[in-house]
């Protein structure tokens, strides 16, 4: 059974509608709730429930962290299959990890097979090197950071369907 089937229509509507254009006002959750046909307390409880069940891993704004003095970087690791679950848990335990996903590499002749990719976000540029080192020590594996060379805006919204 997939996590999508564990949600009701209101949960799916919350995810679909709150992926953009979140109200900027004194009580944004109350305003968002009205648009969803529920009350503010119900919206907040449902969001917390989705987070607790890990249907959502994060709910919050996206910032251009460099404008606030911070930094972020895409990072990759080569994780042996036998160690995958443990390394996922280790990496995800770091608050600097914004998200983490598996991606299989099919590059012929590649020296490494990067299969774990994640974004590191830190309050200062120096925090990236510190986070990389902490993850390497905790996981026992090297982390390869890939700094941004050019910025693109990709607005990705994922519709949730049963």
C-alpha positions in Angstrom: 0.0 0.0 0.0 1.5 3.4 -1.0 1.5 6.5 1.2 -0.9 8.1 -1.4 -3.6 5.6 -0.6 -3.2 6.4 3.2 -4.3 10.0 2.6 -7.8 11.3 2.2 -9.0 13.9 -0.3 -8.4 16.8 2.1 -4.7 15.6 2.7 -4.2 15.4 -1.1 -5.8 18.9 -1.6 -3.5 20.3 1.1 -0.4 19.0 -0.6 -1.6 20.1 -4.1 -2.7 23.6 -3.1 0.1 24.6 -0.6 3.0 24.0 -3.1 2.9 27.6 -4.1 1.2 30.9 -3.5 1.1 30.5 0.2 -0.7 33.5 1.7 1.4 36.3 3.0 -0.7 37.8 5.8 -1.1 37.9 9.6 -2.7 34.4 9.7 -1.7 32.6 6.6 -2.8 29.1 7.8 -6.3 30.5 8.5 -6.5 31.9 5.1 -5.1 28.8 3.4 -7.6 26.7 5.5 -10.6 28.7 4.2 -9.5 28.0 0.6 -9.4 24.3 1.4 -12.8 24.3 3.1 -11.4 23.4 6.6 -10.5 25.4 9.7 -7.0 26.6 10.7 -6.7 24.0 13.6 -7.6 21.2 11.2 -5.0 22.3 8.6 -2.3 22.6 11.2 -3.1 19.2 12.7 -3.2 17.6 9.2 0.1 19.1 8.3 1.7 17.8 11.5 0.2 14.4 10.9 1.6 14.3 7.3 5.0 15.2 8.7 4.8 12.7 11.6 4.0 9.9 9.1 6.9 11.1 6.8 4.4 11.6 3.9 5.9 15.1 4.0 9.5 15.4 5.1 9.4 19.2 5.2 6.9 22.0 5.1 8.2 25.5 4.9 9.4 28.3 2.7 12.3 28.2 0.2 14.8 31.0 0.6 17.7 32.2 -1.5 20.1 31.4 1.3 23.1 33.2 -0.2 21.2 36.5 0.1 21.1 35.9 3.9 24.8 35.0 4.2 24.4 31.3 4.0 25.3 28.6 1.5 24.0 25.5 -0.1 25.5 22.8 -2.3 24.5 19.6 -4.0 26.4 16.7 -2.7 26.8 13.1 -3.7 28.0 9.8 -2.2 28.8 6.3 -3.5 27.0 4.1 -1.0 27.3 0.3 -1.0 23.9 -1.3 -1.3 24.5 -3.3 1.9 25.0 0.0 3.8 22.3 2.0 2.1 19.6 2.1 4.9 22.2 3.0 7.6 23.8 5.7 5.5 20.4 7.2 4.7 19.6 7.4 8.4 23.0 8.9 9.2 22.9 11.5 6.4 19.2 12.5 7.1 20.0 13.0 10.8 22.1 16.1 10.0 20.0 19.3 10.1 22.1 20.7 7.2 20.6 18.1 4.9 17.6 19.7 3.1 16.6 16.6 1.1 18.2 13.3 0.1 17.4 11.0 -2.7 18.6 7.9 -4.5 19.7 8.2 -8.1 21.4 5.5 -10.1 24.4 6.6 -12.3 24.7 5.1 -15.7 27.8 6.9 -16.9 30.0 4.5 -18.8 33.6 4.7 -17.7 32.8 6.8 -14.6 35.3 6.4 -11.8 32.5 6.3 -9.2 28.9 5.4 -9.1 27.1 8.2 -7.2 23.8 6.9 -6.0 23.0 9.2 -3.0 22.4 12.9 -3.7 21.4 15.5 -1.2 21.4 19.2 -0.7 23.4 20.8 2.2 22.3 24.2 3.4 24.2 26.1 6.1 24.1 29.5 7.8 27.6 30.4 6.5 29.7 29.4 3.4 32.3 27.8 5.8 29.5 25.6 7.2 29.4 23.5 4.0 32.9 22.1 4.5 32.1 21.5 8.2 28.9 19.6 7.3 30.7 17.6 4.7 33.4 16.5 7.2 30.8 15.6 9.8 28.9 13.4 7.4 32.1 11.8 6.2 33.1 11.0 9.8 29.6 9.7 10.7 29.2 7.6 7.6 32.7 6.5 7.0 32.3 7.4 3.3 33.5 10.4 1.2 31.1 13.2 0.4 31.5 15.0 -3.0 30.2 18.6 -3.0 29.2 20.1 -6.3 28.9 23.9 -6.0 26.4 25.8 -8.1 27.9 27.2 -11.3 24.8 28.8 -12.6 21.4 29.4 -11.1 18.2 28.2 -12.7 14.6 28.5 -11.5 12.7 25.3 -11.7 9.2 25.5 -10.3 8.3 21.9 -9.6 4.9 21.1 -8.2 3.8 17.5 -7.8 0.2 16.7 -8.0 -1.0 14.1 -5.5 -3.5 11.6 -6.9 -4.9 8.4 -5.5 
